[in-house]
């Protein structure tokens, strides 16, 4: 089943003349049950794409379908099946994590309410951590809380923007295991942006490489491994750097420049 589809998705920030093109016409199709690694240099448009899918920002042109819904009302309903961890986890700074999660829970439709304790256990938030206010939390606890918020309502599709950011090595490993479990045990489709390519390489089933707001390449993990092997590359980072280098060379030749 196709979970998400974008056709010519475009996002410009600012007014016409000085507009900055963050997404330059993205065509993309995401299938259910997969883990997509969204990769690109700073400013490539990763967060912008995630924000458009989540409805936190609106496209300048193009169209998208989420769970088959395309019109505004349909998209609003489809987004109830979406969980998002984009930028800092939102909440009341002076409430404890537990209280914040309770606030979010009561806003959910009754059918989607869930066992908060089980949710905290799932993301690795212990009782002491849950008693801390959002203001007092460490970065790692905030990420875990953000993930708990994202999982509220048992979403079928998760958008994670740099979820490993600020986590210590054991936190990164736990996050990785959790993402894999959500995918394997609950069939959650995941779109995850990260600069940690070695980490992504341990979990992604597919990759989307973005550059200057365009999809440079989409490739399955199996094809990526094959290509890396053919080229004698040890890690996914080397593949990505090579892809970027080739794109730069193409752009340079279009502009009549020669690569050093
Ligand atoms: P990073 O890896 O640094 O997080 P990214 O791939 O997530 O980058 P985006 O945050 O989507 O990239 O940004 C894409 C482009 O859009 C950048 O040039 C950025 O400066 C610009 N941009 C993003 N948000 C806004 C905004 N609200 N107003 C103006 N420009 C913006």
py3Dmol code that shows the C-alpha trace and the ligand (Angstrom):
import py3Dmol

protein = """\
ATOM      1  CA  UNK A   1       0.000   0.000   0.000  1.00  0.00           C
ATOM      2  CA  UNK A   2       1.220   3.482  -0.780  1.00  0.00           C
ATOM      3  CA  UNK A   3       1.350   5.562   2.383  1.00  0.00           C
ATOM      4  CA  UNK A   4       2.496   8.834   0.883  1.00  0.00           C
ATOM      5  CA  UNK A   5       2.914  10.232  -2.575  1.00  0.00           C
ATOM      6  CA  UNK A   6       4.248  13.605  -3.698  1.00  0.00           C
ATOM      7  CA  UNK A   7       3.992  15.007  -7.189  1.00  0.00           C
ATOM      8  CA  UNK A   8       5.999  18.067  -8.088  1.00  0.00           C
ATOM      9  CA  UNK A   9       5.991  19.168  -4.453  1.00  0.00           C
ATOM     10  CA  UNK A  10       7.443  22.633  -4.177  1.00  0.00           C
ATOM     11  CA  UNK A  11       8.059  24.952  -1.278  1.00  0.00           C
ATOM     12  CA  UNK A  12       9.339  28.485  -1.481  1.00  0.00           C
ATOM     13  CA  UNK A  13       9.971  30.705   1.485  1.00  0.00           C
ATOM     14  CA  UNK A  14       9.632  34.463   1.135  1.00  0.00           C
ATOM     15  CA  UNK A  15       8.308  36.712  -1.576  1.00  0.00           C
ATOM     16  CA  UNK A  16       8.573  36.067  -5.285  1.00  0.00           C
ATOM     17  CA  UNK A  17      11.782  37.931  -6.098  1.00  0.00           C
ATOM     18  CA  UNK A  18      13.852  36.985  -3.102  1.00  0.00           C
ATOM     19  CA  UNK A  19      12.150  33.620  -2.640  1.00  0.00           C
ATOM     20  CA  UNK A  20      14.212  30.739  -1.386  1.00  0.00           C
ATOM     21  CA  UNK A  21      13.349  27.402  -2.955  1.00  0.00           C
ATOM     22  CA  UNK A  22      13.483  24.770  -0.206  1.00  0.00           C
ATOM     23  CA  UNK A  23      11.789  22.052  -2.280  1.00  0.00           C
ATOM     24  CA  UNK A  24      12.115  22.279  -6.028  1.00  0.00           C
ATOM     25  CA  UNK A  25       9.463  19.815  -7.222  1.00  0.00           C
ATOM     26  CA  UNK A  26       9.743  16.534  -5.345  1.00  0.00           C
ATOM     27  CA  UNK A  27       8.253  13.331  -6.767  1.00  0.00           C
ATOM     28  CA  UNK A  28       8.169  10.554  -4.216  1.00  0.00           C
ATOM     29  CA  UNK A  29       6.251   7.437  -3.318  1.00  0.00           C
ATOM     30  CA  UNK A  30       6.520   5.738   0.072  1.00  0.00           C
ATOM     31  CA  UNK A  31       5.224   2.219   0.579  1.00  0.00           C
ATOM     32  CA  UNK A  32       3.904   0.865   3.845  1.00  0.00           C
ATOM     33  CA  UNK A  33       6.053  -1.190   6.213  1.00  0.00           C
ATOM     34  CA  UNK A  34       9.345   0.330   5.131  1.00  0.00           C
ATOM     35  CA  UNK A  35      11.916   2.515   6.884  1.00  0.00           C
ATOM     36  CA  UNK A  36      13.006   5.374   4.655  1.00  0.00           C
ATOM     37  CA  UNK A  37      16.224   7.187   5.454  1.00  0.00           C
ATOM     38  CA  UNK A  38      16.035  10.810   4.325  1.00  0.00           C
ATOM     39  CA  UNK A  39      19.526  12.033   3.613  1.00  0.00           C
ATOM     40  CA  UNK A  40      20.934  15.356   2.460  1.00  0.00           C
ATOM     41  CA  UNK A  41      23.385  18.072   3.388  1.00  0.00           C
ATOM     42  CA  UNK A  42      22.353  20.991   5.576  1.00  0.00           C
ATOM     43  CA  UNK A  43      19.602  22.940   3.869  1.00  0.00           C
ATOM     44  CA  UNK A  44      18.757  20.173   1.377  1.00  0.00           C
ATOM     45  CA  UNK A  45      15.075  20.389   2.355  1.00  0.00           C
ATOM     46  CA  UNK A  46      14.627  17.374   4.652  1.00  0.00           C
ATOM     47  CA  UNK A  47      12.810  19.171   7.468  1.00  0.00           C
ATOM     48  CA  UNK A  48      10.726  21.119   4.964  1.00  0.00           C
ATOM     49  CA  UNK A  49       9.529  17.879   3.372  1.00  0.00           C
ATOM     50  CA  UNK A  50       8.649  16.406   6.775  1.00  0.00           C
ATOM     51  CA  UNK A  51       6.816  19.599   7.775  1.00  0.00           C
ATOM     52  CA  UNK A  52       4.746  19.555   4.577  1.00  0.00           C
ATOM     53  CA  UNK A  53       3.721  15.944   5.143  1.00  0.00           C
ATOM     54  CA  UNK A  54       2.810  16.755   8.756  1.00  0.00           C
ATOM     55  CA  UNK A  55       0.751  19.788   7.729  1.00  0.00           C
ATOM     56  CA  UNK A  56       2.981  22.161   9.722  1.00  0.00           C
ATOM     57  CA  UNK A  57       3.666  24.074   6.539  1.00  0.00           C
ATOM     58  CA  UNK A  58       1.966  24.233   3.156  1.00  0.00           C
ATOM     59  CA  UNK A  59       3.321  23.645  -0.336  1.00  0.00           C
ATOM     60  CA  UNK A  60       3.722  26.455  -2.819  1.00  0.00           C
ATOM     61  CA  UNK A  61       2.891  24.089  -5.685  1.00  0.00           C
ATOM     62  CA  UNK A  62       2.453  20.412  -6.448  1.00  0.00           C
ATOM     63  CA  UNK A  63       0.306  17.861  -4.716  1.00  0.00           C
ATOM     64  CA  UNK A  64       0.538  15.134  -2.139  1.00  0.00           C
ATOM     65  CA  UNK A  65      -1.551  12.198  -1.027  1.00  0.00           C
ATOM     66  CA  UNK A  66      -1.434  10.714   2.465  1.00  0.00           C
ATOM     67  CA  UNK A  67      -3.080   7.306   2.831  1.00  0.00           C
ATOM     68  CA  UNK A  68      -4.703   8.104  -0.508  1.00  0.00           C
ATOM     69  CA  UNK A  69      -6.248  11.384   0.685  1.00  0.00           C
ATOM     70  CA  UNK A  70      -5.444  14.480  -1.351  1.00  0.00           C
ATOM     71  CA  UNK A  71      -7.932  17.205  -0.498  1.00  0.00           C
ATOM     72  CA  UNK A  72      -7.561  19.336   2.595  1.00  0.00           C
ATOM     73  CA  UNK A  73     -10.256  17.602   4.641  1.00  0.00           C
ATOM     74  CA  UNK A  74      -8.972  14.152   3.683  1.00  0.00           C
ATOM     75  CA  UNK A  75      -5.401  15.147   4.532  1.00  0.00           C
ATOM     76  CA  UNK A  76      -6.512  16.456   7.936  1.00  0.00           C
ATOM     77  CA  UNK A  77      -8.133  13.131   8.735  1.00  0.00           C
ATOM     78  CA  UNK A  78      -5.207  11.128   7.345  1.00  0.00           C
ATOM     79  CA  UNK A  79      -2.840  13.057   9.618  1.00  0.00           C
ATOM     80  CA  UNK A  80      -4.553  11.447  12.633  1.00  0.00           C
ATOM     81  CA  UNK A  81      -2.715   8.294  11.517  1.00  0.00           C
ATOM     82  CA  UNK A  82       0.594  10.118  11.570  1.00  0.00           C
ATOM     83  CA  UNK A  83       3.092  10.532  14.416  1.00  0.00           C
ATOM     84  CA  UNK A  84       5.703  13.259  14.237  1.00  0.00           C
ATOM     85  CA  UNK A  85       8.909  14.168  15.991  1.00  0.00           C
ATOM     86  CA  UNK A  86      10.031  17.310  14.230  1.00  0.00           C
ATOM     87  CA  UNK A  87      12.230  19.878  15.996  1.00  0.00           C
ATOM     88  CA  UNK A  88      11.985  20.200  19.776  1.00  0.00           C
ATOM     89  CA  UNK A  89       9.324  18.200  21.552  1.00  0.00           C
ATOM     90  CA  UNK A  90       6.450  20.524  22.344  1.00  0.00           C
ATOM     91  CA  UNK A  91       4.801  20.806  25.734  1.00  0.00           C
ATOM     92  CA  UNK A  92       4.346  22.899  28.872  1.00  0.00           C
ATOM     93  CA  UNK A  93       7.776  23.643  30.311  1.00  0.00           C
ATOM     94  CA  UNK A  94       6.602  23.625  33.948  1.00  0.00           C
ATOM     95  CA  UNK A  95       4.595  20.416  33.770  1.00  0.00           C
ATOM     96  CA  UNK A  96       6.215  17.048  34.317  1.00  0.00           C
ATOM     97  CA  UNK A  97       6.670  14.763  31.330  1.00  0.00           C
ATOM     98  CA  UNK A  98       3.928  12.547  32.708  1.00  0.00           C
ATOM     99  CA  UNK A  99       1.539  15.510  33.057  1.00  0.00           C
ATOM    100  CA  UNK A 100       2.388  16.677  29.558  1.00  0.00           C
ATOM    101  CA  UNK A 101       1.624  13.233  28.159  1.00  0.00           C
ATOM    102  CA  UNK A 102      -1.657  13.195  30.104  1.00  0.00           C
ATOM    103  CA  UNK A 103      -2.600  16.548  28.552  1.00  0.00           C
ATOM    104  CA  UNK A 104      -1.948  15.124  25.105  1.00  0.00           C
ATOM    105  CA  UNK A 105      -3.821  11.944  25.900  1.00  0.00           C
ATOM    106  CA  UNK A 106      -7.045  13.676  26.869  1.00  0.00           C
ATOM    107  CA  UNK A 107      -7.000  15.519  23.544  1.00  0.00           C
ATOM    108  CA  UNK A 108      -7.054  12.222  21.664  1.00  0.00           C
ATOM    109  CA  UNK A 109     -10.261  10.614  20.470  1.00  0.00           C
ATOM    110  CA  UNK A 110     -11.297   8.050  23.145  1.00  0.00           C
ATOM    111  CA  UNK A 111     -10.606   5.113  20.860  1.00  0.00           C
ATOM    112  CA  UNK A 112      -6.998   6.184  20.535  1.00  0.00           C
ATOM    113  CA  UNK A 113      -6.292   6.564  24.290  1.00  0.00           C
ATOM    114  CA  UNK A 114      -3.663   4.244  25.552  1.00  0.00           C
ATOM    115  CA  UNK A 115      -1.680   2.947  28.459  1.00  0.00           C
ATOM    116  CA  UNK A 116       0.671   5.832  29.251  1.00  0.00           C
ATOM    117  CA  UNK A 117       2.867   3.686  31.465  1.00  0.00           C
ATOM    118  CA  UNK A 118       3.374   1.203  28.636  1.00  0.00           C
ATOM    119  CA  UNK A 119       4.230   4.086  26.310  1.00  0.00           C
ATOM    120  CA  UNK A 120       6.832   5.459  28.766  1.00  0.00           C
ATOM    121  CA  UNK A 121       8.306   1.980  29.190  1.00  0.00           C
ATOM    122  CA  UNK A 122       8.469   1.595  25.421  1.00  0.00           C
ATOM    123  CA  UNK A 123      10.519   4.771  24.915  1.00  0.00           C
ATOM    124  CA  UNK A 124      12.691   4.183  27.983  1.00  0.00           C
ATOM    125  CA  UNK A 125      11.337   6.922  30.254  1.00  0.00           C
ATOM    126  CA  UNK A 126      11.548   5.712  33.848  1.00  0.00           C
ATOM    127  CA  UNK A 127       9.413   6.954  36.761  1.00  0.00           C
ATOM    128  CA  UNK A 128      11.992   9.480  37.911  1.00  0.00           C
ATOM    129  CA  UNK A 129      12.362  10.829  34.400  1.00  0.00           C
ATOM    130  CA  UNK A 130       8.607  11.121  34.040  1.00  0.00           C
ATOM    131  CA  UNK A 131       8.440  13.278  37.188  1.00  0.00           C
ATOM    132  CA  UNK A 132      10.837  15.877  35.793  1.00  0.00           C
ATOM    133  CA  UNK A 133       9.408  18.986  34.225  1.00  0.00           C
ATOM    134  CA  UNK A 134      10.058  19.511  30.548  1.00  0.00           C
ATOM    135  CA  UNK A 135      12.320  22.435  31.534  1.00  0.00           C
ATOM    136  CA  UNK A 136      14.475  20.181  33.762  1.00  0.00           C
ATOM    137  CA  UNK A 137      14.902  17.390  31.211  1.00  0.00           C
ATOM    138  CA  UNK A 138      18.133  16.366  29.589  1.00  0.00           C
ATOM    139  CA  UNK A 139      18.261  16.335  25.789  1.00  0.00           C
ATOM    140  CA  UNK A 140      17.969  12.556  25.798  1.00  0.00           C
ATOM    141  CA  UNK A 141      14.881  12.617  28.005  1.00  0.00           C
ATOM    142  CA  UNK A 142      13.341  15.286  25.770  1.00  0.00           C
ATOM    143  CA  UNK A 143      13.910  13.100  22.710  1.00  0.00           C
ATOM    144  CA  UNK A 144      12.299  10.151  24.463  1.00  0.00           C
ATOM    145  CA  UNK A 145       9.386  12.315  25.562  1.00  0.00           C
ATOM    146  CA  UNK A 146       9.086  13.620  21.985  1.00  0.00           C
ATOM    147  CA  UNK A 147       8.950  10.083  20.709  1.00  0.00           C
ATOM    148  CA  UNK A 148       6.314   9.155  23.302  1.00  0.00           C
ATOM    149  CA  UNK A 149       4.241  12.125  22.071  1.00  0.00           C
ATOM    150  CA  UNK A 150       4.749  11.007  18.488  1.00  0.00           C
ATOM    151  CA  UNK A 151       3.561   7.506  19.351  1.00  0.00           C
ATOM    152  CA  UNK A 152       0.448   8.721  21.130  1.00  0.00           C
ATOM    153  CA  UNK A 153      -2.544   7.415  19.231  1.00  0.00           C
ATOM    154  CA  UNK A 154      -0.584   4.466  17.766  1.00  0.00           C
ATOM    155  CA  UNK A 155       0.346   6.040  14.424  1.00  0.00           C
ATOM    156  CA  UNK A 156       0.809   3.939  11.289  1.00  0.00           C
ATOM    157  CA  UNK A 157       3.314   6.347   9.795  1.00  0.00           C
ATOM    158  CA  UNK A 158       6.076   8.069  11.778  1.00  0.00           C
ATOM    159  CA  UNK A 159       8.038  11.142  10.726  1.00  0.00           C
ATOM    160  CA  UNK A 160      11.269  11.495  12.673  1.00  0.00           C
ATOM    161  CA  UNK A 161      13.537  14.479  12.133  1.00  0.00           C
ATOM    162  CA  UNK A 162      17.017  13.734  13.462  1.00  0.00           C
ATOM    163  CA  UNK A 163      15.707  11.591  16.344  1.00  0.00           C
ATOM    164  CA  UNK A 164      19.213  10.555  17.420  1.00  0.00           C
ATOM    165  CA  UNK A 165      20.281  14.185  17.977  1.00  0.00           C
ATOM    166  CA  UNK A 166      21.679  14.777  21.419  1.00  0.00           C
ATOM    167  CA  UNK A 167      21.495  11.134  22.471  1.00  0.00           C
ATOM    168  CA  UNK A 168      24.488   9.410  24.034  1.00  0.00           C
ATOM    169  CA  UNK A 169      25.733   6.190  22.392  1.00  0.00           C
ATOM    170  CA  UNK A 170      23.463   3.962  24.478  1.00  0.00           C
ATOM    171  CA  UNK A 171      20.534   6.289  23.751  1.00  0.00           C
ATOM    172  CA  UNK A 172      21.285   6.055  20.022  1.00  0.00           C
ATOM    173  CA  UNK A 173      21.321   2.265  20.247  1.00  0.00           C
ATOM    174  CA  UNK A 174      18.026   2.238  22.185  1.00  0.00           C
ATOM    175  CA  UNK A 175      16.420   4.588  19.661  1.00  0.00           C
ATOM    176  CA  UNK A 176      17.589   2.324  16.842  1.00  0.00           C
ATOM    177  CA  UNK A 177      16.135  -0.776  18.534  1.00  0.00           C
ATOM    178  CA  UNK A 178      12.892   1.017  19.218  1.00  0.00           C
ATOM    179  CA  UNK A 179      12.531   2.153  15.602  1.00  0.00           C
ATOM    180  CA  UNK A 180      13.160  -1.404  14.421  1.00  0.00           C
ATOM    181  CA  UNK A 181      10.621  -2.829  16.885  1.00  0.00           C
ATOM    182  CA  UNK A 182       7.951  -0.335  15.898  1.00  0.00           C
ATOM    183  CA  UNK A 183       8.504  -1.258  12.297  1.00  0.00           C
ATOM    184  CA  UNK A 184       8.746  -5.023  12.704  1.00  0.00           C
ATOM    185  CA  UNK A 185       6.212  -5.623  15.468  1.00  0.00           C
ATOM    186  CA  UNK A 186       3.647  -2.960  14.667  1.00  0.00           C
ATOM    187  CA  UNK A 187       4.266  -2.515  10.954  1.00  0.00           C
ATOM    188  CA  UNK A 188       4.815   1.239  11.360  1.00  0.00           C
ATOM    189  CA  UNK A 189       6.162   2.955   8.239  1.00  0.00           C
ATOM    190  CA  UNK A 190       8.951   5.352   9.125  1.00  0.00           C
ATOM    191  CA  UNK A 191      10.504   8.318   7.371  1.00  0.00           C
ATOM    192  CA  UNK A 192      13.588   9.370   9.286  1.00  0.00           C
ATOM    193  CA  UNK A 193      16.025  12.152   8.516  1.00  0.00           C
ATOM    194  CA  UNK A 194      19.517  11.853   9.877  1.00  0.00           C
ATOM    195  CA  UNK A 195      23.072  12.950   9.271  1.00  0.00           C
ATOM    196  CA  UNK A 196      24.257   9.807  11.043  1.00  0.00           C
ATOM    197  CA  UNK A 197      24.559   7.686   7.928  1.00  0.00           C
ATOM    198  CA  UNK A 198      26.222   4.782   9.696  1.00  0.00           C
ATOM    199  CA  UNK A 199      23.250   4.653  12.069  1.00  0.00           C
ATOM    200  CA  UNK A 200      20.712   4.941   9.254  1.00  0.00           C
ATOM    201  CA  UNK A 201      22.488   2.145   7.468  1.00  0.00           C
ATOM    202  CA  UNK A 202      21.623  -0.183  10.353  1.00  0.00           C
ATOM    203  CA  UNK A 203      17.879   0.385  10.051  1.00  0.00           C
ATOM    204  CA  UNK A 204      16.804   1.849   6.702  1.00  0.00           C
ATOM    205  CA  UNK A 205      15.195  -0.352   4.058  1.00  0.00           C
ATOM    206  CA  UNK A 206      15.349   2.504   1.532  1.00  0.00           C
ATOM    207  CA  UNK A 207      17.110   5.820   1.093  1.00  0.00           C
ATOM    208  CA  UNK A 208      16.035   9.127  -0.352  1.00  0.00           C
ATOM    209  CA  UNK A 209      18.914  11.428  -1.181  1.00  0.00           C
ATOM    210  CA  UNK A 210      17.953  15.099  -1.374  1.00  0.00           C
ATOM    211  CA  UNK A 211      20.029  17.882  -2.804  1.00  0.00           C
ATOM    212  CA  UNK A 212      18.947  21.527  -3.144  1.00  0.00           C
ATOM    213  CA  UNK A 213      15.330  20.526  -2.666  1.00  0.00           C
ATOM    214  CA  UNK A 214      15.289  17.804  -5.328  1.00  0.00           C
ATOM    215  CA  UNK A 215      15.456  14.053  -5.054  1.00  0.00           C
ATOM    216  CA  UNK A 216      18.900  13.108  -6.295  1.00  0.00           C
ATOM    217  CA  UNK A 217      18.308   9.390  -5.949  1.00  0.00           C
ATOM    218  CA  UNK A 218      16.102   6.838  -4.220  1.00  0.00           C
ATOM    219  CA  UNK A 219      17.623   3.455  -3.620  1.00  0.00           C
ATOM    220  CA  UNK A 220      16.772   0.341  -1.628  1.00  0.00           C
ATOM    221  CA  UNK A 221      19.187  -0.777   1.087  1.00  0.00           C
ATOM    222  CA  UNK A 222      19.935  -3.950  -0.893  1.00  0.00           C
ATOM    223  CA  UNK A 223      20.802  -1.948  -4.031  1.00  0.00           C
ATOM    224  CA  UNK A 224      22.864   0.479  -1.997  1.00  0.00           C
ATOM    225  CA  UNK A 225      24.859  -2.389  -0.492  1.00  0.00           C
ATOM    226  CA  UNK A 226      25.401  -3.857  -3.950  1.00  0.00           C
ATOM    227  CA  UNK A 227      26.589  -0.544  -5.378  1.00  0.00           C
ATOM    228  CA  UNK A 228      28.867   0.050  -2.396  1.00  0.00           C
ATOM    229  CA  UNK A 229      30.393  -3.359  -2.842  1.00  0.00           C
ATOM    230  CA  UNK A 230      30.910  -2.844  -6.597  1.00  0.00           C
ATOM    231  CA  UNK A 231      32.693   0.440  -5.884  1.00  0.00           C
ATOM    232  CA  UNK A 232      34.686  -0.914  -2.976  1.00  0.00           C
ATOM    233  CA  UNK A 233      33.067   1.497  -0.516  1.00  0.00           C
ATOM    234  CA  UNK A 234      33.046   0.629   3.165  1.00  0.00           C
ATOM    235  CA  UNK A 235      30.237   2.826   4.357  1.00  0.00           C
ATOM    236  CA  UNK A 236      27.090   4.604   3.246  1.00  0.00           C
ATOM    237  CA  UNK A 237      28.750   7.947   3.924  1.00  0.00           C
ATOM    238  CA  UNK A 238      31.284   7.313   1.159  1.00  0.00           C
ATOM    239  CA  UNK A 239      28.416   6.532  -1.238  1.00  0.00           C
ATOM    240  CA  UNK A 240      26.582   9.717  -0.287  1.00  0.00           C
ATOM    241  CA  UNK A 241      29.719  11.855  -0.662  1.00  0.00           C
ATOM    242  CA  UNK A 242      30.338  10.324  -4.086  1.00  0.00           C
ATOM    243  CA  UNK A 243      26.743  11.027  -5.100  1.00  0.00           C
ATOM    244  CA  UNK A 244      27.108  14.640  -3.996  1.00  0.00           C
ATOM    245  CA  UNK A 245      30.435  14.996  -5.788  1.00  0.00           C
ATOM    246  CA  UNK A 246      28.935  13.688  -9.026  1.00  0.00           C
ATOM    247  CA  UNK A 247      25.967  16.053  -8.662  1.00  0.00           C
ATOM    248  CA  UNK A 248      28.318  18.996  -8.059  1.00  0.00           C
ATOM    249  CA  UNK A 249      30.305  18.068 -11.159  1.00  0.00           C
ATOM    250  CA  UNK A 250      27.085  17.915 -13.247  1.00  0.00           C
ATOM    251  CA  UNK A 251      25.918  21.258 -11.883  1.00  0.00           C
ATOM    252  CA  UNK A 252      29.379  22.701 -12.565  1.00  0.00           C
ATOM    253  CA  UNK A 253      29.402  21.499 -16.160  1.00  0.00           C
ATOM    254  CA  UNK A 254      25.914  22.936 -16.661  1.00  0.00           C
ATOM    255  CA  UNK A 255      27.295  26.277 -15.505  1.00  0.00           C
ATOM    256  CA  UNK A 256      30.380  25.819 -17.662  1.00  0.00           C
ATOM    257  CA  UNK A 257      32.665  25.394 -14.644  1.00  0.00           C
ATOM    258  CA  UNK A 258      35.296  22.740 -14.320  1.00  0.00           C
ATOM    259  CA  UNK A 259      35.736  20.780 -11.098  1.00  0.00           C
ATOM    260  CA  UNK A 260      39.078  21.245  -9.347  1.00  0.00           C
TER     261      UNK A 260
END
"""
ligand_1 = """\
31
LIG
P 19.431 20.592 8.065
O 20.143 19.319 7.768
O 20.380 21.732 8.291
O 18.416 20.473 9.150
P 17.369 20.454 6.020
O 17.759 19.533 4.935
O 16.412 19.960 7.040
O 18.665 21.033 6.718
P 15.488 22.607 5.672
O 15.474 22.965 7.114
O 14.301 21.950 5.107
O 16.783 21.748 5.307
O 15.766 23.945 4.869
C 15.792 24.013 3.461
C 16.045 25.454 3.081
O 14.909 26.241 3.430
C 17.244 26.071 3.792
O 17.924 26.921 2.889
C 16.603 26.874 4.911
O 17.410 27.974 5.266
C 15.290 27.306 4.284
N 14.226 27.488 5.280
C 13.738 26.525 6.091
N 12.740 27.016 6.857
C 12.607 28.332 6.524
C 11.747 29.376 6.953
N 10.813 29.192 7.862
N 11.897 30.588 6.363
C 12.834 30.790 5.408
N 13.669 29.841 4.948
C 13.560 28.628 5.501
"""
view = py3Dmol.view(width=600, height=400)
view.addModel(protein, "pdb")
view.setStyle({"model": 0}, {"cartoon": {"style": "trace"}})
view.addModel(ligand_1, "xyz")
view.setStyle({"model": 1}, {"stick": {}})
view.zoomTo()
view.show()
